[in-house]
Amino acid sequence: MKILFAITEAEPFIKTGGLGIVGGSLPFALQEQGVEIRVIMPKHQGINPQLLEKAQVRATFTVPLAWRRQECTLLELIYNNIHYYFLDNPYYFARSQCYGDDDEGEQYAFFSRGVLESIPYMGEFKPDILHCHDWHTALIPVFWRAFYGQDLFYHNLKTLFTIHNLKYQGIFPADVLEDVLGLSWDYFTPEKLEFRGNINYMKGGILYSDLVSTVSPTYAEEIQYSYFGEGLDGVIRKRKDSLVGILNGIPPREKAFKLEDKVKGKREQQQKLGLKVNKNIPVLCIISRLVEQKGLDLLLHVIDEIMTKNIQLVIMGTGEKIYEEKL
């Protein structure tokens, strides 16, 4: 089985959260099971240039995006026996951050279309499955059906779309449909990409992929209900026969710590952070994006009480200003 793994971040190249951990670990786990897997991701500015020193230019080609014709360079690097492809376009990816720019709807539409355009330049590797992750790659199944499905070269390609975090869906104004995606207004219906008067990329990935997966069986059940469904529970129920939950694991290298290593690590962190070094004082540590979904309102509600105890609290992360300031 040949899989092209399309994702926006992967360790050790770049990681902003859990997605980067999956991107760095899952391909190796699949390869160990006999899958021929290759990873494709944007060439973000934040990637350490030293990691890409041995990357080779595979091709330069034009990516169509509605009326735009953007040049793209495909780089290839073999790292730990896995082939990585990097889509390079300075206009879209030479930025100080991976996400959050005003034009990220266009940015990741370009990446999604670029993934499909790059496949003919991968030589002998022709994927059976395109594995797409979260809203940033959710347009790949949509574009495949709209522009590539009748092409014999792409004809047998199947798509798998994995939902890591349903809260972030890639919702953009309606005019993006024609002006950026190059799709007709036929797609602007509740049965397709329309979502409360806007365009929803995540919805497209759920509806147009051959199979949908989530990061746990429990999550796959939860998101079919309104409380967890973030407005897409009806769409997900529609695909429930093609929905599967596979529990995210911990990479083996992350499990190799012994108890004495944790004791040593705690002592070193107390020293580094200027905290009182005492093995009997618990250290509570949160490393997280500082956003509502992480339950920070619950923490803020009891943080004063927590700090009356004989504990040390460490919080590391960035996110919404309200949480950064209150913490």
N, C-alpha and C positions, 0 to 999 in steps of 0.2 A: 504494500500500500504506500502510495506517495502522497504526502500532505504538505501543502504550503500554508504556513502558519503566519497569518497577517495580524500584526499587533503594533501598537504605537510605542511600547517601551519594553525593554527586556534587560535584565542584569546580564553581564556587568556593564553593558553599554550605557543604559540610562534607566533610572527608576524613580518614580514619584510616589509610588504606593504599592499596594498588593498586586496590581496588574503587572508591574515590572518583575515581581517575584515569580509569578506564574510564567511570564514570558521567558524568564531565565531558567526555569526548572522543568516545566512540562515537556519541552522538546527533547531534553535528555532522557526523561522517563519513557517517552514514546519510542525514542530511538533504541533504548534497551529492550523494548518489546518487539523489535524487528521492523518498525516503521521507518521508511525513508522520509525524513522530515527536513524541511528547510524553512527558515524564518525570514520574513520580509518586514521591514519597519522603516520609518522616516529617518533620514540622516539629520537628526536634531543637532543644533549648535552645541548643546550641552554634553554631547558625547566626547569623552576624552580622546583627543586626536591620536594619542599613542596607540590606542586600541585599534585604530583604523589604518595604521601605517602600512600594513600589508594588503589592504583591500585593493582589488583590481577593478578597473572600469570594464563592465560587461557590455554596456551599450548606451547610446544616447538616442533618445526618441522624443516624439511629441505626444503630449497627453491632451486629448480633446476634453473640454469642459464647457458645455454650451457653446458660446461664440468664441471662447478662449482657446488658444493653442499654446500650451506651456511646455517648454523644453524640460526634459527630465534625464538625469544620468542614473544608471543602475550600477551600483558597486557590489562586488561579491567578496566575501571574506570567509575563510574556513577557520573557525574558532572551536577548539576542543572537539574536532571531528564533525562539527555541524556547519552547514553552509548558511551564512547570513547574507541577505541582500539588503541594501540600503538605498532608498529612493532619495536622490539629492536634487533639490530645487531651492536655491538660496532665498528666493522670494517667500516661500512658504515655511521653510524650516530653519533658516539662519536667524533664530529668535531667542530671546533670553529665557523664554518659558515654553513648555510644551503645549499648555492649554490656557484658555482664557482670553485670547486675543479677540478683537471685535469681528474678525473675519474667519473665525475657526470653522464656520460652516463650509466656507469655500476651501479652506486649508485641508480639511479632512475629506471633502468630496474629491479634491485633487489626489490625495493619497489613495483613496478607494479606487478611483478610475486608473491611477497609475499602477496599482497592483495588477489589475487585469491586463493592462497594456504591456506589462513587463514579462509576462509568462512566455511569450514566443522567444524571448532573448535568453532563456535559461538553459539553452542547449538541449542535452539529452533528458533533462528533468522536465517532465510534464505531469503536474499534479492530478491525482484522482479527486482530491478533496481540498477545498479552500476553507481553512478554519479561521473564522473572523471573531474578533473580541471587542465587545462593548460598542457604544454608539459611533466611535471614531471610524470603525470599519463596517458599520451596519449597511452602508450603501453598496458594498460589494455584491451581495446577492441581488439587490435591486438593479444595479447596472448590468449584472450578468444577464438577467432576464430581459432587460430592455434593449440591450445593444449587442450581446455576444452569444446568446443561447442558440441562435440559428446558424452560427458559424461552426463549420465542421471541426475546426481546431479546438473549440471550447465545448463542443456538443455534450460530451460525457462528464463534464466537470460537475461535482456535487458541492454544496455549500453547507457548512455547519456554523451556526452563530451562537456564541456563548455570552450569556448575560452575567457579568460580574457584579454590577451595581445598577439596579434599575432606576435609581433616583436620577442619575445623569443620563439624559436621553437624546441630547442634540436636537433641541427645538429651535426652529428658525422661522422668520417671516415667510409668508406664502410665496412672495415673488422669487425666492431662492429656487423654487421648483423649476422654473423656466430659465431664469437668468444665470443660475449657477449649475444646476444639475442637467439642464438640457432636456428635461422631461416634459411631456405635454400635460395640459391641464386635466387630462383623463385620470392622472394620478392623484388629483386633489379631491378625493372622496373619503368618507369615513372608512370605507373598505380597503383603502390603500394608504397613502402617506399623510392625509389631512388629520390634524389633531388640534381641536379647539381653535380653528382658524389659522393654524400654522402648519409647518412641515415638521414631522418627527422622524429623525433618522433611525432611532432605535426601533420604532414601530415597523419601519421598512425591513430591518434585519429580521425581526420576528416573523413577519408575514411572508417574506420572499425566500428565506433560506429553506433548504430541504429538511434540516433538523435543527432544533434549538436545545441548548443545554444551559444549565446553571451550575453554580458552585457548590450545591449540596442538594440532596433529595428533599430536605425540609424547605429550602428556599424555593424549589420548583413548585411545591404545594402552596406555600404562603403567597406567592405573587399572583396566584389565581383568584385571590380575594381582594376586595377594595382597600382594606386597611394597609396591605403591603404592596398593592399593585400599581401604585403611583399613576393611576389613571389608565393603565394599560391592562388591567386584569381581564377585561372582556376580550381583548386581542389575544392574550395569552391563553385564556380558556379555549378560544377558537383553535389554537394550535396544540392543545393538550395531548393529542395523540402522537404528536411529533416532538414532545418535550421530555427531556430526561435530566435528572439532577445527579451530578457526580461530585462527591465530596472532595473539596480541595485538601490536599495533603501537605505535610511538612517535608521539605526536601531532606533526604537522609543526612546531608552534611550539617543541617541545623539541629539534628537530634543527638549529635555525638557528644554533647556536653556531659561531664560528670559533675556530681554535686560539689566537689572541691573546686571545680572551675567556676561555678556560680558564686561560691563564697569569695574566691579571689577577685572575680569580676566586680562584685558588690563593693569590696574594699577599695579597689582601684577607682571606681566611679565616685565613691564618697570623697576620696582624695582629690580627684580631678574637679569635682563640682564645689569643693570647699565646704562640704558637709562634715559633721562630726563623724569620725571613723569609729564605729561601734557595731560589732557583729550582732548585738542584741536589739538594735533599732531597725525595724522594718523599713525598707525603701519601696515606696509605691511609685511605679514609673508608667507613664503614658506616652507612647509615641504614636502620633495620629495626625491626620488632617483635622484641623479645628473647624468642624462644620456641624450643623444641627444633628445630622443623621448619626453622628458618633455618640449621641447621648450626653453631650456636654452640659445641657441644661440640668440634667439630673445631678451631675457633679457640682455645678455651681450652687445648686440648692443646698448641698450639705458640706461644701468645702470648708466653711468656717468651723463646723463641728469636727470634721476630720482633723483639722490642724490643731485642735486642742489635745489630740492624742500624741503619744510619744512616737511619732513617725516622721519620716522624711518623704517629701513628695517632689517628684521630678516630672515635668511636662515638657515635651519637645514636639514642635510642629508649627505649621503656619496654616492660615485659612481665613475665615471670616473675621473682619476687624472686631466685631462685637465680642467674640470669644478671645481673641488675642488680647484685647484691652482688659477685659474682666479678669482673665487669668493672670 
